[in-house]
Amino acid sequence: MATGQQVAAALDLGAQAVPLGTRFLSSAESRAAQEYKDRIVAATAEEVVSHAVHLLGCLCRETAIR
């Protein structure tokens, strides 16, 4: 999901949740800590590392800052 329209479309089709990327992690609606949001926004492409992880049987993406 990369846009609000995609999120709305998935929810309209009956989804109860959708995966969101780093772009939404730093949004006002995100429950992430403000310090983490600030670090994501200030980080360069080389400092942000994303990789797939399995969480409770689901494939998820984890984002970390070096």
Secondary structure, DSSP 4 states (H G I P E B T S, - for coil): --SHHHHHHHHHTT-S-----HHHHTSTT--S-HHHHHHHHH--TTTEEEEEEEETTEEEEEEEE-
